Amino acid sequence: MVFVNLPNLLTALRLVLTPVIVVLIGRRDFRLAVLVTFLAGISDAFDGYLARRFHASSRVGAYLDPIADKTMLVAVYLALGAAQVFPAWLVWLVLGRDAVILAMALVGWAVFRFREFPPSQWGKISTFFQMMAAGTALLAGAFPVAILTALVWPAIWCAAGATVVSGAHYLWLAAGRVRSRR
């Protein structure tokens, strides 16, 4: 099993940068938080590209990459909530959706022997809007100009709406898989 290759190191870098971003948000150093988050985002873009380009994909990377992505997103949401940049209800909504999806995947594996719980298109859309809301909030904190601060609440509402829709979609998909097993 290959662990040490450039794509996996970039993924590991994202995990290492996550607590740095959290501390920066907690200190309200939004400009540096934007920079470090941008670097983490670049590492996310490049790890997949490098893995495909140089045939350096690995099972470790396939598991580690989504874990790093979710860890960073959840940590940033918790930090933005703690800093009172995001409303608590949004943080709970995102965490609750993720907890429900994780519980469904675990029950599907334990009870119904589902080996995979693939991401849905709505899940990807939800992640996109969640990242856009976090990015908008960080940018507005770093550069508090009217246009950026005016975009924070619309971004929050888009993230919330997509989170609800994707959560409902995952429930619908899980119910369909269970029904098809009977």
N, C-alpha and C positions, 0 to 999 in steps of 0.2 A: 504494500500500500504506500503510495507516494504522498508525503505530506509537504516536504520542503521543495517547492517550486515557486516561481515568481507569482503566479496567480494566487496561490494559497498564502504567500507572504503578504500580498496586498490585502487579501481578505482579513488576515490576522491584524494587519495595520489598522483596519477599520474598527476592529474590536478594541484595540489599544487606544485609538483616538476617541472612542465613545465617552469614557469617563472624563477625558480632557474637555470635551464639548460640554458635558454636564456641569463641570466646575466653572467653566467660562460663563455659561448661562446663569448659574447661581451667583456669580460675581457681577452679573449684568455687563460683562465685557462682550457685548454683542458683535462688535467689529471683529475681534479675534475669533469669536465663536463662528461667525460667518466664514472666515478664512479656513478654519480647521474643518468645518462641515463641508466646505467646497472641496478641500483636499480628500476628505473621506469619500465624497461623491465621485471624484475623479478616480480614486482607487477602485470603486465599485464598477465604474464603466470599463476600466482597463483590465480588471482581473478576468472578466468573462471574455473580452476580446483576446487577451493573450492566451487564455486557455484554449480557445478555438483555433487561433492563428498558428500556435506552435504545438498543437496537439498535446497540451499539458493538462487536460481535464483529468480529474481524479474523483474517486468516491468521497474522499475527505472534503475536497472543494465543493462538491455537489451538496453536501450536508452543511458545511461551514458557511457558505455564502448566504443562504437565506437566513441562517441564524444570526449572522453578523448584521444583515439588513434589518431584521426585526428588532434585534437588541438595540441598535442605534436609534431606530425610529421610536421605540417605546421609551428609551432613556431620554431622548430629546423632548418627547411629549410630557413625561413626568417632570423634567426640569423646567419646561415652559409653564407647566401648571403650577409648580412650586414657586416660580418667580412671578406668578399671577399675570403672565402674559397671555396664557390660554385659560379659558374658564374651566373650572373643575369638571363640569358636566361633559365637556369635550374629551378630556383625558379619560374619564370613566367610560365614556362611550367607546373610545378606541380600545382601551384595555378590556372592556367587557366583551366586545366583539371578538377580540383575539382569544380571550379565555373560552368563549363558547366554541369557537372553531377548534381550538386545541382539545377541548373536552369531546367534541364530536369525533375528532380524528382518533383520540385514544379509545373511545367507546367503539368506534367502527373497527379499530384494530383488535381490541380485546374480545368483543362480542361477536362481530360479524367477519372477522379475519380479513378485513380490507387491508391490503398492503400499501396502498397509495391513497392519498387525499390531495389530488392535484389542485394547484391554484386555478381559480376561475378568472375569466376576463373581468368580471365585476370586482374581484379581489385585487387585480392589478390596477384597475381604475381607481379603486378606493385608496390603494397605496400611493398612487400618483397624487391624488388630491390631498392626502394627509401630508405628503412630503412638500407639496406646494404651499400648504398652510403653514407648516413649520418654517419653510424657507422665507415666506413672506413676512412672518412674524419676526424672524431673526434679522432680516434686512431692514424692516421698519424700526427695530430696536437699534440697529447699527447706524442707520441713516434716517432719522425721524422727519422726513419730508412729507408733505401733505399727500402726495400721490401714493406713497407706500403705506402710510398709516391708514389711508382710506381703503386700501385693499385687504387689510387684515381680517375684518369681519366677513366680507364676502368669501374669502378663502376659508375661514373657519366654517361657514355654513355649507360650502361646497364639500369640504372634508366630512362634515357631519352627515350630510345627505348621502354621499357615496358610501360612507361607513355603514349606515343603516341598510341601504340597498344591498350592499355586498354581504352583510350579515344575513339578511333574509334570503339572498340567493344561495348562500352556503347551506342554510337550513333546508331549503327546497331541494338542493342537490343531494344532501345527505338522506332526506326522506325518500327520494326517488331510488337511491341505491339500496336502502333498506327494503322498500317495497319490492324491488326487483329480485331480492334474495328469497322472498317468501314463496 
